[in-house]
Amino acid sequence: MATATKERPGDNAASGDDGLENAAILLMSLGEEDAAEVFKHLAPKEVQRLGEAIAKTRTVPKERLDRVLKRFCEQADDQQTLVPDNDEYVKSVLRKALGEDKANLLIDRILQGSDVTGIESLKWMDPGSVSELLRNEHPQIVAAILVHLDFDQASSVIKGFGERQRNEVLVRIATLDGIQPSALKDLNEVMSKVLAGGDRLKKSNLGGVKAAAEIINLLGGSVETSVLDFIREADNDLAQKIMDNMFTFDDLEKLDDKGVQALLKEVQSESLVIALKGATPEMREKVFKNMSSRAAETLREDLESRGPVRVSDVEAEQKEMIKTVRRLVEEGQIMLASGGADEFL
């Protein structure tokens, strides 16, 4: 039997044996009930990626299943729970060490990832539903919410707005210097849980030029151009700052050879062909030289034989490659050469 895996340029026999596929195999071996319990403790992005991996997996060699289970058991044996509730332990220790007042100044900041803002529920909603939910809210309120979401989700939500609302929201995101709890008080019933912490919630360092650049970068095509034109008319300096922080497909040329090779392992052949249809000659050559001679020749032939491709299709595949680069940078697998884009990522 063989495992269903992606066909990637430059793959070797072991490249498919990564943590994501191993996690999918482990969850499938647990059964529906136990797997469901595991999913309850995962973030939305983790659920999505694992779900996709499980859906793509058809059959698994017994040797690999045994290897995954053995590795899990070994790692589980090495783990021990030091305290029953980490959050409560941190609160207790800080209060005893610093006193109630000083400790409370730090606790919310330290535990910021524990749903302090109360907007986690939106991350589980599809972008269309979030767009509908926020359509009639004030642009400042919408901006305050979107900066709490992952950039790709925020971008999809914004695409559901009309052009004027979309532009106004992105201007406000770019000029945010933080979020005060009072800025969220006009939200509907779904957002009422945000205020559970009352006045104890501290200002969050969210928003700003980089956040706006991340979101605009994922809009793509004419929408991206329209937004930047609108911002440029309102504030040319602000528009330039945003553009300086945007990461484009052409910036992939800043990847070193190791980074390009890591990226190619994550991209399917068909997607790569479409993305490179809109690439510069320099970008194409960089890809070719980081592939085996045979793979590079095949890719050249595919590019030459492929007929016209819709611009929207090219932009979509290029956007997916940019998202992949961001993920690999965040995971520490690759790094960019020095420059503005490196600071942005």
Secondary structure, 3 states (H helix, E strand, C coil): CCCCCCCCCCCCCCCCCCHHHHHHHHHHHHCHHHHHHHHCCCCHHHHHHHHHHHHHCCCCCHHHHHHHHHHHHHHHHHCCCCCCCHHHHHHHHHHHHHCHHHHHHHHHHHCCCCCCCCCHHHHHCCHHHHHHHHCCCCHHHHHHHHCCCCHHHHHHHHHCCCHHHHHHHHHHHHHCCCECHHHHCCCCHHHHHHHHHHHHCCCECCCCHHHHHHHHHCCCHHHHHHHHHHHHHHCHHHHHHHHHHCCCHHHHHHECHHHHHHHHCCCCHHHHHHHHCCCCHHHHHHHHHCCCHHHHHHHHHHHHHCCCCCHHHHHHHHHHHHHHHHHHHHCCCCCECCCHHHHHC
